[in-house]
Amino acid sequence: QHKKACKQRAAELKDEQLYGQGHERPEGDFCPICTLPIPFPMDEHSCSMACCMKRICIGCSLAAQKRGMLDCAFCRIPFSDNDADNLAMIKARVQKKDPDAIHFLGQNYFHGQMGVQKDIRKAVELTEDAAELGSIG
């Protein structure tokens, strides 16, 4: 009787260990302001800032706007409605080898957004560079 109970408990512990693995979310899935996980789908519940390349949850963004902040809730740089200004900020971060900025620029080349011409080859090259620098985007 005791051996059977021990074997069953050992199997339960093994299942807990097995099923408990792989559920960690990467650092970029958490809001840098409130530190809460951003719900899925993340694109609907957060916004990416071109100035600092941080993904901020909608709650923190709205709270900042309610307080009268009309700039980035994380780095306080004023928003720009101009794609050229945003692209310049992103390219400045790319020059500094920011993997998230490189990945973001690659996505813009892939989709032909923010005033860049659609270029799949350049998008793949940038995405590979970002991955080599540690981007998991």
N, CA, C and O of each residue as an XYZ file, in Angstrom:
548
protein
N       0.839     -1.194      0.000
C       0.000      0.000      0.000
C       0.886      1.260      0.000
O       0.656      2.187     -0.776
N       1.894      1.277      0.876
C       2.774      2.434      1.009
C       3.593      2.662     -0.270
O       3.770      3.800     -0.704
N       4.091      1.569     -0.869
C       4.871      1.683     -2.107
C       4.027      2.275     -3.225
O       4.508      3.105     -3.997
N       2.788      1.858     -3.311
C       1.887      2.355     -4.351
C       1.648      3.857     -4.185
O       1.664      4.600     -5.166
N       1.427      4.302     -2.956
C       1.210      5.729     -2.673
C       2.468      6.534     -2.990
O       2.382      7.633     -3.537
N       3.627      5.993     -2.648
C       4.889      6.690     -2.934
C       5.127      6.819     -4.442
O       5.545      7.874     -4.919
N       4.863      5.758     -5.178
C       5.034      5.801     -6.632
C       4.075      6.807     -7.267
O       4.441      7.533     -8.191
N       2.835      6.838     -6.754
C       1.855      7.783     -7.290
C       2.293      9.215     -7.004
O       2.187     10.077     -7.876
N       2.783      9.479     -5.796
C       3.234     10.833     -5.450
C       4.466     11.221     -6.267
O       4.590     12.371     -6.690
N       5.368     10.284     -6.489
C       6.551     10.552     -7.310
C       6.132     10.903     -8.736
O       6.703     11.804     -9.350
N       5.140     10.194     -9.258
C       4.641     10.494    -10.606
C       4.002     11.873    -10.650
O       4.174     12.605    -11.625
N       3.259     12.239     -9.590
C       2.646     13.574     -9.525
C       3.709     14.662     -9.497
O       3.585     15.676    -10.183
N       4.757     14.450     -8.701
C       5.846     15.438     -8.628
C       6.542     15.586     -9.972
O       6.894     16.691    -10.386
N       6.735     14.457    -10.648
C       7.375     14.505    -11.960
C       6.495     15.268    -12.948
O       6.995     16.068    -13.739
N       5.167     15.017    -12.900
C       4.240     15.745    -13.766
C       4.258     17.238    -13.458
O       4.253     18.058    -14.376
N       4.280     17.600    -12.168
C       4.327     19.018    -11.791
C       5.589     19.670    -12.336
O       5.551     20.787    -12.851
N       6.708     18.962    -12.219
C       7.968     19.497    -12.715
C       7.933     19.626    -14.239
O       8.360     20.638    -14.794
N       7.421     18.591    -14.908
C       7.372     18.591    -16.367
C       6.441     19.671    -16.892
O       6.809     20.422    -17.795
N       5.236     19.756    -16.333
C       4.257     20.718    -16.834
C       4.504     22.134    -16.334
O       3.899     23.083    -16.832
N       5.379     22.280    -15.363
C       5.701     23.614    -14.863
C       6.808     24.291    -15.657
O       7.092     25.470    -15.444
N       7.431     23.561    -16.565
C       8.529     24.124    -17.345
C       8.001     24.852    -18.573
O       6.963     24.494    -19.129
N       8.728     25.873    -18.981
C       8.430     26.542    -20.239
C       7.320     27.564    -20.169
O       6.848     28.031    -21.205
N       6.892     27.922    -18.971
C       5.804     28.882    -18.847
C       6.294     30.277    -18.487
O       5.487     31.175    -18.248
N       7.594     30.464    -18.446
C       8.132     31.768    -18.129
C       7.998     32.674    -19.345
O       8.221     32.253    -20.480
N       7.631     33.917    -19.091
C       7.514     34.877    -20.187
C       8.789     35.703    -20.235
O       9.385     35.986    -19.196
N       9.214     36.092    -21.435
C      10.432     36.903    -21.549
C      10.241     38.285    -20.924
O       9.117     38.752    -20.740
N      11.349     38.916    -20.609
C      11.335     40.221    -19.951
C      10.512     41.255    -20.716
O       9.843     42.088    -20.104
N      10.555     41.209    -22.036
C       9.837     42.179    -22.850
C       8.324     42.036    -22.796
O       7.607     42.894    -23.310
N       7.828     40.967    -22.181
C       6.386     40.762    -22.059
C       5.801     41.454    -20.832
O       4.600     41.360    -20.582
N       6.637     42.145    -20.068
C       6.190     42.844    -18.870
C       6.316     44.345    -19.078
O       7.283     44.819    -19.674
N       5.347     45.079    -18.589
C       5.395     46.539    -18.686
C       6.544     47.044    -17.807
O       6.632     46.656    -16.642
N       7.423     47.895    -18.335
C       8.550     48.385    -17.525
C       8.125     49.385    -16.447
O       8.931     49.739    -15.586
N       6.882     49.840    -16.485
C       6.424     50.809    -15.487
C       5.734     50.103    -14.325
O       6.138     50.264    -13.173
N       4.695     49.324    -14.618
C       3.953     48.647    -13.541
C       4.478     47.243    -13.265
O       4.097     46.627    -12.269
N       5.337     46.735    -14.125
C       5.955     45.401    -14.052
C       4.958     44.250    -14.132
O       5.302     43.119    -13.790
N       3.736     44.512    -14.575
C       2.759     43.443    -14.758
C       2.907     42.830    -16.146
O       3.319     43.516    -17.081
N       2.575     41.540    -16.295
C       2.627     40.940    -17.630
C       1.581     41.579    -18.534
O       0.452     41.828    -18.112
N       1.959     41.837    -19.765
C       1.033     42.418    -20.733
C       0.182     41.280    -21.292
O       0.725     40.282    -21.767
N      -1.158     41.417    -21.242
C      -2.020     40.332    -21.720
C      -1.860     40.093    -23.217
O      -1.477     40.986    -23.973
N      -2.163     38.869    -23.622
C      -2.175     38.516    -25.037
C      -3.503     38.907    -25.644
O      -4.498     38.888    -24.920
N      -3.602     39.257    -26.904
C      -2.501     39.592    -27.811
C      -1.868     40.919    -27.411
O      -2.556     41.919    -27.206
N      -0.561     40.904    -27.307
C       0.168     42.055    -26.769
C      -0.006     43.311    -27.602
O      -0.002     44.413    -27.054
N      -0.158     43.174    -28.907
C      -0.319     44.361    -29.762
C      -1.589     45.127    -29.441
O      -1.654     46.337    -29.657
N      -2.599     44.439    -28.928
C      -3.853     45.101    -28.582
C      -3.833     45.713    -27.185
O      -4.640     46.590    -26.881
N      -2.914     45.255    -26.334
C      -2.897     45.683    -24.937
C      -1.659     46.491    -24.572
O      -1.394     46.726    -23.393
N      -0.912     46.910    -25.562
C       0.294     47.685    -25.285
C       0.646     48.541    -26.497
O       0.057     48.400    -27.568
N       1.606     49.420    -26.308
C       2.112     50.229    -27.419
C       3.627     50.266    -27.332
O       4.194     50.351    -26.243
N       4.275     50.200    -28.479
C       5.737     50.272    -28.541
C       6.142     51.712    -28.785
O       5.573     52.394    -29.637
N       7.120     52.162    -28.037
C       7.582     53.538    -28.138
C       8.821     53.603    -29.023
O       9.800     52.896    -28.785
N       8.774     54.443    -30.029
C       9.904     54.577    -30.947
C      11.100     55.232    -30.260
O      12.246     54.998    -30.645
N      10.832     56.049    -29.248
C      11.904     56.795    -28.593
C      12.824     55.890    -27.779
O      14.046     56.021    -27.859
N      12.253     54.973    -26.995
C      13.045     54.133    -26.108
C      12.916     52.644    -26.411
O      13.566     51.818    -25.771
N      12.075     52.303    -27.392
C      11.811     50.922    -27.801
C      11.254     50.074    -26.663
O      11.468     48.862    -26.632
N      10.551     50.693    -25.741
C       9.899     49.963    -24.653
C       8.450     49.699    -25.035
O       7.806     50.527    -25.679
N       7.945     48.545    -24.635
C       6.540     48.197    -24.825
C       5.849     48.489    -23.503
O       6.153     47.872    -22.482
N       4.920     49.430    -23.530
C       4.233     49.883    -22.328
C       2.779     49.444    -22.401
O       2.137     49.561    -23.445
N       2.260     48.934    -21.275
C       0.868     48.478    -21.281
C      -0.067     49.677    -21.454
O       0.268     50.808    -21.102
N      -1.234     49.399    -22.002
C      -2.221     50.449    -22.266
C      -2.623     51.148    -20.966
O      -2.860     52.356    -20.959
N      -2.699     50.394    -19.870
C      -3.077     50.986    -18.584
C      -2.112     52.074    -18.148
O      -2.543     53.149    -17.731
N      -0.825     51.817    -18.237
C       0.170     52.827    -17.848
C       0.159     53.999    -18.818
O       0.332     55.145    -18.405
N      -0.039     53.728    -20.084
C      -0.104     54.797    -21.076
C      -1.305     55.706    -20.808
O      -1.179     56.930    -20.843
N      -2.476     55.103    -20.538
C      -3.669     55.896    -20.257
C      -3.537     56.664    -18.940
O      -3.982     57.808    -18.839
N      -2.928     56.038    -17.937
C      -2.728     56.719    -16.656
C      -1.834     57.942    -16.832
O      -2.080     58.987    -16.229
N      -0.809     57.815    -17.649
C       0.080     58.949    -17.905
C      -0.675     60.068    -18.624
O      -0.499     61.242    -18.297
N      -1.513     59.713    -19.599
C      -2.297     60.723    -20.314
C      -3.286     61.409    -19.385
O      -3.509     62.614    -19.501
N      -3.886     60.651    -18.456
C      -4.827     61.249    -17.502
C      -4.133     62.259    -16.591
O      -4.743     63.234    -16.154
N      -2.850     62.014    -16.310
C      -2.081     62.945    -15.473
C      -1.583     64.148    -16.270
O      -0.921     65.033    -15.728
N      -1.909     64.172    -17.558
C      -1.520     65.299    -18.388
C      -0.188     65.145    -19.078
O       0.319     66.098    -19.670
N       0.394     63.948    -19.010
C       1.667     63.708    -19.692
C       1.386     63.445    -21.166
O       0.696     62.485    -21.509
N       1.904     64.271    -22.009
C       1.701     64.102    -23.442
C       2.982     63.649    -24.122
O       3.226     63.961    -25.287
N       3.802     62.903    -23.374
C       5.042     62.366    -23.912
C       5.148     60.897    -23.509
O       4.217     60.346    -22.920
N       6.255     60.274    -23.817
C       6.439     58.861    -23.513
C       6.374     58.655    -22.000
O       7.054     59.347    -21.241
N       5.561     57.710    -21.575
C       5.406     57.442    -20.146
C       6.668     56.850    -19.538
O       6.831     56.891    -18.318
N       7.558     56.305    -20.346
C       8.771     55.689    -19.813
C       9.954     56.655    -19.804
O      10.581     56.856    -18.764
N      10.264     57.254    -20.959
C      11.485     58.079    -21.048
C      11.209     59.580    -21.123
O      12.143     60.381    -21.101
N       9.941     59.965    -21.212
C       9.498     61.365    -21.199
C       9.856     62.162    -22.457
O       9.776     63.390    -22.448
N      10.244     61.487    -23.526
C      10.516     62.186    -24.780
C       9.172     62.487    -25.442
O       8.314     61.607    -25.509
N       8.973     63.700    -25.929
C       7.689     64.051    -26.551
C       7.382     63.166    -27.758
O       8.272     62.793    -28.522
N       6.083     62.838    -27.908
C       5.643     62.050    -29.055
C       5.810     62.850    -30.329
O       5.758     64.080    -30.323
N       6.013     62.128    -31.425
C       6.076     62.762    -32.725
C       5.045     62.097    -33.632
O       4.970     60.870    -33.709
N       4.262     62.910    -34.309
C       3.290     62.378    -35.264
C       3.927     62.139    -36.622
O       3.290     61.609    -37.533
N       5.171     62.529    -36.751
C       5.886     62.480    -38.013
C       6.671     61.163    -38.111
O       7.514     60.883    -37.259
N       6.397     60.359    -39.141
C       7.121     59.101    -39.330
C       8.618     59.316    -39.495
O       9.418     58.499    -39.040
N       8.998     60.405    -40.139
C      10.429     60.673    -40.358
C      11.152     60.872    -39.023
O      12.267     60.382    -38.845
N      10.526     61.588    -38.087
C      11.147     61.786    -36.772
C      11.244     60.470    -36.010
O      12.272     60.174    -35.400
N      10.167     59.677    -36.046
C      10.181     58.379    -35.374
C      11.234     57.453    -35.987
O      11.938     56.742    -35.271
N      11.333     57.470    -37.311
C      12.321     56.649    -37.992
C      13.738     57.088    -37.628
O      14.627     56.251    -37.474
N      13.948     58.386    -37.491
C      15.266     58.889    -37.083
C      15.624     58.409    -35.676
O      16.771     58.045    -35.417
N      14.641     58.407    -34.764
C      14.896     57.911    -33.400
C      15.237     56.423    -33.423
O      16.140     55.975    -32.717
N      14.513     55.669    -34.234
C      14.771     54.234    -34.321
C      16.142     53.967    -34.920
O      16.888     53.122    -34.425
N      16.478     54.697    -36.000
C      17.788     54.499    -36.640
C      18.934     54.890    -35.709
O      20.011     54.296    -35.768
N      18.710     55.883    -34.852
C      19.743     56.251    -33.871
C      19.975     55.094    -32.898
O      21.113     54.828    -32.511
N      18.917     54.416    -32.508
C      19.056     53.264    -31.613
C      19.665     52.073    -32.356
O      20.396     51.280    -31.762
N      19.366     51.946    -33.652
C      19.968     50.881    -34.453
C      21.478     51.080    -34.526
O      22.238     50.116    -34.435
N      21.913     52.327    -34.689
C      23.353     52.628    -34.733
C      24.060     52.218    -33.439
O      25.250     51.902    -33.446
N      23.320     52.228    -32.335
C      23.872     51.841    -31.033
C      23.709     50.348    -30.763
O      23.953     49.880    -29.650
N      23.294     49.600    -31.793
C      23.153     48.141    -31.736
C      22.086     47.681    -30.745
O      22.266     46.676    -30.058
N      20.981     48.413    -30.672
C      19.843     48.015    -29.833
C      19.083     46.905    -30.565
O      18.507     47.165    -31.621
N      19.064     45.665    -30.034
C      18.426     44.559    -30.763
C      16.932     44.779    -31.009
O      16.415     44.379    -32.052
N      16.240     45.407    -30.066
C      14.805     45.646    -30.261
C      14.565     46.667    -31.369
O      13.622     46.529    -32.148
N      15.408     47.682    -31.441
C      15.275     48.687    -32.499
C      15.588     48.076    -33.857
O      14.930     48.390    -34.849
N      16.582     47.210    -33.903
C      16.949     46.560    -35.166
C      15.799     45.670    -35.633
O      15.453     45.663    -36.814
N      15.213     44.926    -34.706
C      14.075     44.071    -35.055
C      12.893     44.915    -35.525
O      12.243     44.579    -36.515
N      12.614     46.010    -34.816
C      11.496     46.887    -35.170
C      11.704     47.489    -36.556
O      10.765     47.564    -37.349
N      12.933     47.920    -36.852
C      13.230     48.470    -38.173
C      13.065     47.388    -39.243
O      12.563     47.661    -40.333
N      13.488     46.161    -38.929
C      13.299     45.051    -39.858
C      11.832     44.814    -40.170
O      11.469     44.546    -41.315
N      10.981     44.914    -39.141
C       9.547     44.752    -39.352
C       8.989     45.859    -40.250
O       8.109     45.617    -41.076
N       9.509     47.068    -40.078
C       9.060     48.176    -40.928
C       9.473     47.959    -42.374
O       8.709     48.270    -43.288
N      10.667     47.433    -42.595
C      11.085     47.119    -43.966
C      10.244     45.971    -44.532
O       9.909     45.971    -45.717
N       9.910     45.007    -43.697
C       9.116     43.868    -44.161
C       7.726     44.313    -44.619
O       7.220     43.842    -45.638
N       7.115     45.223    -43.859
C       5.757     45.670    -44.181
C       5.720     46.962    -44.996
O       4.652     47.373    -45.448
N       6.869     47.603    -45.187
C       6.900     48.861    -45.921
C       6.197     49.978    -45.159
O       5.415     50.734    -45.736
N       6.474     50.081    -43.867
C       5.827     51.079    -43.014
C       6.807     52.176    -42.595
O       8.015     52.059    -42.797
N       6.271     53.225    -42.020
C       7.031     54.362    -41.487
C       7.896     55.038    -42.553
O       8.966     55.562    -42.243
N       7.452     55.026    -43.762
C       8.155     55.745    -44.811
C       9.329     55.012    -45.431
O      10.079     55.607    -46.205
N       9.512     53.732    -45.113
C      10.586     52.972    -45.758
C       9.982     52.109    -46.858
O       8.858     51.621    -46.746
N      10.748     51.937    -47.905
C      10.321     51.101    -49.033
C      10.348     49.641    -48.612
O      11.289     49.212    -47.945
N       9.338     48.872    -48.986
C       9.285     47.454    -48.646
C      10.484     46.745    -49.254
O      10.713     46.811    -50.461
N      11.255     46.059    -48.395
C      12.472     45.375    -48.832
C      12.643     44.125    -47.967
O      13.175     44.196    -46.860
N      12.192     42.996    -48.477
C      12.208     41.746    -47.719
C      13.642     41.324    -47.396
O      13.917     40.866    -46.287
N      14.543     41.474    -48.345
C      15.936     41.070    -48.111
C      16.536     41.860    -46.944
O      17.181     41.281    -46.070
N      16.325     43.171    -46.930
C      16.838     44.006    -45.838
C      16.148     43.646    -44.523
O      16.777     43.658    -43.465
N      14.848     43.325    -44.592
C      14.099     42.947    -43.389
C      14.682     41.678    -42.768
O      14.862     41.601    -41.553
N      14.974     40.694    -43.601
C      15.547     39.439    -43.106
C      16.930     39.687    -42.519
O      17.266     39.155    -41.461
N      17.728     40.492    -43.202
C      19.075     40.813    -42.717
C      19.006     41.493    -41.340
O      19.756     41.139    -40.430
N      18.114     42.458    -41.201
C      17.975     43.160    -39.924
C      17.455     42.226    -38.829
O      17.907     42.291    -37.685
N      16.513     41.368    -39.180
C      15.973     40.429    -38.194
C      17.046     39.449    -37.735
O      17.111     39.112    -36.554
N      17.882     38.994    -38.653
C      18.990     38.106    -38.274
C      19.970     38.833    -37.376
O      20.440     38.263    -36.391
N      20.293     40.089    -37.696
C      21.198     40.871    -36.866
C      20.619     41.050    -35.463
O      21.338     40.944    -34.469
N      19.325     41.320    -35.391
C      18.670     41.498    -34.094
C      18.725     40.207    -33.273
O      18.974     40.234    -32.068
N      18.489     39.089    -33.941
C      18.524     37.799    -33.252
C      19.928     37.502    -32.720
O      20.078     36.985    -31.613
N      20.953     37.828    -33.507
C      22.331     37.604    -33.063
C      22.659     38.461    -31.846
O      23.490     38.078    -31.022
N      22.006     39.624    -31.728
C      22.241     40.497    -30.577
C      21.331     40.178    -29.390
O      21.435     40.803    -28.335
N      20.437     39.199    -29.570
C      19.617     38.763    -28.442
C      18.150     39.095    -28.504
O      17.429     38.829    -27.542
N      17.675     39.663    -29.590
C      16.249     39.961    -29.713
C      15.476     38.670    -29.915
O      15.870     37.808    -30.701
N      14.355     38.549    -29.182
C      13.519     37.370    -29.355
C      12.195     37.751    -29.998
O      11.271     36.940    -30.067
N      12.107     39.030    -30.484
C      10.883     39.574    -31.065
C      10.341     38.728    -32.124
O       9.309     39.057    -32.709
